[in-house]
């Protein structure tokens, strides 16, 4: 599982491809993730409140509450 800190570090280094990543329960509150691709990622329980998700992709992402 990738931590929010690691994802944000990679994003800031220019990476936008996070397809298939396990991001369950991670907090991206107020983060800038514009243009990121989270397709097929497991984002159950992840917090994207107030995040900039302009142009972000979530095709086939696993969503919902974390169990």
Secondary structure, 3 states (H helix, E strand, C coil): CCCHHHHHHHHHCCCCECCCCECCCCECCCCECCCCECCCCECCCCECCCCECCCCECCCCECCCCC
